[in-house]
Amino acid sequence: MSVAMPKPSEAVLDRRDEIVSALQAIVPGEGVVDATDEMRAFETDGLTAYRQLPLVVVLPDTVDQVSRVLAYCHRNDIPVVPRGAGTSLSGGALPLQDGVLLVLSKFNRVLEIDYDNRSAVVQPGVTNLGITKAVEHRGFYYAPDPSSQIACSIGGNVAENSGGVHCLKYGLTANNVLGIEFVTIEGEVMRLGGKHLDAEGGYDLLGLMTGSEGLLGVVTEVTVRILQKPETARAVLIGFPTSEQAGECVAEIIAKGIIPGGMEMMDRPAIHAAEDFVQAGYPRDVEALLIVELDGPQAEVDHLLAEVEAIGNTNGAVTCRVSQSEDERAAFWAGRKAAFPAVGRISPDYYCMDGTIPRKELPKVLAGMKALSEKYDLRVANVFHAGDGNLHPLILYDANKEGELHRAEEFGNDILRLCVAVGGVLTGEHGVGVEKRDLMPEMFGEDDLKHQQRVKCAFDAKHLLNPGKVFPTLHRCAELGRMHVHKGQVAFPDLPRF
Ligand SMILES: Cc1cc2nc3c(=O)[nH]c(=O)nc-3n(C[C@H](O)[C@H](O)[C@H](O)COP(=O)(O)OP(=O)(O)OC[C@H]3O[C@@H](n4cnc5c(N)ncnc54)[C@H](O)[C@@H]3O)c2cc1C
């Protein structure tokens, strides 16, 4: 593991048996997993290069149990890592050696569907797609659609503020969550929001919790907005000889005021990998492919499709194919949604990056990535949410070859530095986790980071929730208040700096 984690507490490790017994008293039956071979299933998440067995795994099935587990950990200074389905790509659910892994997968029920208020109340372990499945018979769906939607949990989506191909038009998780119930590290059960937008008075704590990566509280219930399916949706594949032309096309579509339901871009290696895997009908003789989906009333979709095709042509498109049936539209998207596993077939390992740039910087960033690919002697395949400027370069490497993982990580770091340098940000939708933690100073000054940690301190003064994630240096909460530094001596020299 090349990312240093907080040093485990010997005091906690020494008391493991006692801790396991106490947790078994709170969550009886099979809710506590402490055998090494059984805990293996939880030792990593989607960032599989990193693995760590937790102290113990706890699978509660009531809010009261969650509350009592957290209160116990708080009283006994035991770190807690919340986990949904474990698909995080930034290592957010990576366990800690001295930490309880609190898994929410038993919270898997849809509690209420309120069509009048166009909302659904679900437990956090319900999968993203599970929400749509629960309401689709009435013509409704849940809009944010991460490619991992068959597996990832809505609790994880809230914690990561996840996105997907339809977020360009319908917003990220933050724009589709109306309310949550969460439990603080002290065990207090809190509710934010309700069944309609902006249900809170005062500070936007719901906004704060969304994307907080398990550092502020454990989400135990989520109320989401459900939308009526558009009358029609059609997708068009537009192929270009260069990525620059595809980028210009994206910019022009947005500049014309057209907001497609989804607008994705893939480069040649990604196109070929996806086509070989799912036969989506992609052209193989182009350098860049746009998938643009228009949805809404039939007349509007027809009109916009013609406009998008025209914009494609003026930007040098060499192929343009509009879906002629629902099956064909689904096939166009199947290729994009299977792009990650497809790339997994052409390389022993790949490392998925996630950064966001202003759309107009795309050609510059793609050129920079090409140069980095040569510098690190590693191939890269690109899929990205072109409409929002969210890049997902997939760096291909072989973990069995000495030094390749390290080179892939350095390559990835340089891509993220490039994103920040052109005015973008370190993350798009995968969170910071452990993966981008040490790059946070590339984007934020020391003062910015301290301010962010003050927010963390307001929720979790002992830093017990998901420590080692997001913040590159742990500042003890007392240290974040005003303090006197005498003759330049470093304050709190015992604090972990990782
Ligand atoms: C193949 C693949 C494709 C993906 N595609 C996308 C994509 O298109 N868009 C996208 O945004 N992401 C994508 N992801 C990333 C991932 O699926 C999302 O980040 C997802 O939201 C994680 O959900 P999870 O249930 O797996 O959470 P986990 O991985 O279990 O946890 C993620 C983070 O959330 C915290 N957490 C989980 N549950 C709770 C809770 N109840 N309360 C508090 N904190 C909690 C954890 O501590 C951790 O920090 C993809 C992942 C894979 C493997």
The ligand as an SDF file (V2000), in Angstrom:
LIG
                    3D

 53 58  0  0  0  0  0  0  0  0999 V2000
  -17.6720   -0.5250  -12.3460 C   0  0  0  0  0  0  0  0  0  0  0  0
  -17.9310    0.7290  -11.5470 C   0  0  0  0  0  0  0  0  0  0  0  0
  -18.5340    1.7970  -12.1690 C   0  0  0  0  0  0  0  0  0  0  0  0
  -18.7890    2.9560  -11.4400 C   0  0  0  0  0  0  0  0  0  0  0  0
  -19.4210    4.0030  -12.0780 N   0  0  0  0  0  0  0  0  0  0  0  0
  -19.7170    5.1060  -11.3750 C   0  0  0  0  0  0  0  0  0  0  0  0
  -20.3980    6.1940  -12.0210 C   0  0  0  0  0  0  0  0  0  0  0  0
  -20.7610    6.1370  -13.1850 O   0  0  0  0  0  0  0  0  0  0  0  0
  -20.6580    7.2870  -11.2790 N   0  0  0  0  0  0  0  0  0  0  0  0
  -20.2860    7.3800   -9.9690 C   0  0  0  0  0  0  0  0  0  0  0  0
  -20.5430    8.3980   -9.3490 O   0  0  0  0  0  0  0  0  0  0  0  0
  -19.6360    6.3750   -9.3450 N   0  0  0  0  0  0  0  0  0  0  0  0
  -19.3480    5.2470  -10.0040 C   0  0  0  0  0  0  0  0  0  0  0  0
  -18.6920    4.2160   -9.3800 N   0  0  0  0  0  0  0  0  0  0  0  0
  -18.2450    4.3870   -7.9780 C   0  0  0  0  0  0  0  0  0  0  0  0
  -19.2090    3.8550   -6.9020 C   0  0  0  0  0  0  0  0  0  0  0  0
  -20.1060    2.9040   -7.4300 O   0  0  0  0  0  0  0  0  0  0  0  0
  -19.9700    4.9960   -6.2400 C   0  0  0  0  0  0  0  0  0  0  0  0
  -19.0660    5.8370   -5.5550 O   0  0  0  0  0  0  0  0  0  0  0  0
  -21.0570    4.5260   -5.2670 C   0  0  0  0  0  0  0  0  0  0  0  0
  -21.8250    5.6090   -4.8300 O   0  0  0  0  0  0  0  0  0  0  0  0
  -20.5310    3.7950   -4.0440 C   0  0  0  0  0  0  0  0  0  0  0  0
  -21.6240    3.1910   -3.4070 O   0  0  0  0  0  0  0  0  0  0  0  0
  -21.4080    1.9600   -2.4320 P   0  0  0  0  0  0  0  0  0  0  0  0
  -22.7090    1.5690   -1.8690 O   0  0  0  0  0  0  0  0  0  0  0  0
  -20.6710    0.8830   -3.1250 O   0  0  0  0  0  0  0  0  0  0  0  0
  -20.5090    2.6380   -1.3160 O   0  0  0  0  0  0  0  0  0  0  0  0
  -19.1910    2.0990   -0.6320 P   0  0  0  0  0  0  0  0  0  0  0  0
  -18.1530    1.8190   -1.6630 O   0  0  0  0  0  0  0  0  0  0  0  0
  -19.5040    1.0180    0.2940 O   0  0  0  0  0  0  0  0  0  0  0  0
  -18.7690    3.3770    0.1980 O   0  0  0  0  0  0  0  0  0  0  0  0
  -18.4170    4.5700   -0.4620 C   0  0  0  0  0  0  0  0  0  0  0  0
  -18.2480    5.6830    0.5660 C   0  0  0  0  0  0  0  0  0  0  0  0
  -19.4940    5.9680    1.1480 O   0  0  0  0  0  0  0  0  0  0  0  0
  -19.4610    5.7920    2.5600 C   0  0  0  0  0  0  0  0  0  0  0  0
  -20.7570    5.2070    2.9060 N   0  0  0  0  0  0  0  0  0  0  0  0
  -21.3440    4.1250    2.3480 C   0  0  0  0  0  0  0  0  0  0  0  0
  -22.5500    3.9290    2.8890 N   0  0  0  0  0  0  0  0  0  0  0  0
  -22.7330    4.9120    3.8100 C   0  0  0  0  0  0  0  0  0  0  0  0
  -23.7850    5.2620    4.6930 C   0  0  0  0  0  0  0  0  0  0  0  0
  -24.9190    4.5600    4.7530 N   0  0  0  0  0  0  0  0  0  0  0  0
  -23.6080    6.3320    5.5000 N   0  0  0  0  0  0  0  0  0  0  0  0
  -22.4850    7.0550    5.4630 C   0  0  0  0  0  0  0  0  0  0  0  0
  -21.4640    6.7840    4.6470 N   0  0  0  0  0  0  0  0  0  0  0  0
  -21.5900    5.7320    3.8070 C   0  0  0  0  0  0  0  0  0  0  0  0
  -18.2570    4.9070    2.8200 C   0  0  0  0  0  0  0  0  0  0  0  0
  -17.6920    5.1550    4.0810 O   0  0  0  0  0  0  0  0  0  0  0  0
  -17.3200    5.3390    1.7090 C   0  0  0  0  0  0  0  0  0  0  0  0
  -16.6210    6.4890    2.0880 O   0  0  0  0  0  0  0  0  0  0  0  0
  -18.4120    3.0410  -10.0720 C   0  0  0  0  0  0  0  0  0  0  0  0
  -17.8190    1.9450   -9.4570 C   0  0  0  0  0  0  0  0  0  0  0  0
  -17.5690    0.8010  -10.1790 C   0  0  0  0  0  0  0  0  0  0  0  0
  -16.9180   -0.3500   -9.4690 C   0  0  0  0  0  0  0  0  0  0  0  0
  1  2  1  0
  2  3  1  0
  2 52  2  0
  3  4  2  0
  4  5  1  0
  4 50  1  0
  5  6  2  0
  6  7  1  0
  6 13  1  0
  7  8  2  0
  7  9  1  0
  9 10  1  0
 10 11  2  0
 10 12  1  0
 12 13  2  0
 13 14  1  0
 14 15  1  0
 14 50  1  0
 15 16  1  0
 16 17  1  0
 16 18  1  0
 18 19  1  0
 18 20  1  0
 20 21  1  0
 20 22  1  0
 22 23  1  0
 23 24  1  0
 24 25  2  0
 24 26  1  0
 24 27  1  0
 27 28  1  0
 28 29  2  0
 28 30  1  0
 28 31  1  0
 31 32  1  0
 32 33  1  0
 33 34  1  0
 33 48  1  0
 34 35  1  0
 35 36  1  0
 35 46  1  0
 36 37  1  0
 36 45  1  0
 37 38  2  0
 38 39  1  0
 39 40  1  0
 39 45  2  0
 40 41  1  0
 40 42  2  0
 42 43  1  0
 43 44  2  0
 44 45  1  0
 46 47  1  0
 46 48  1  0
 48 49  1  0
 50 51  2  0
 51 52  1  0
 52 53  1  0
M  END
$$$$
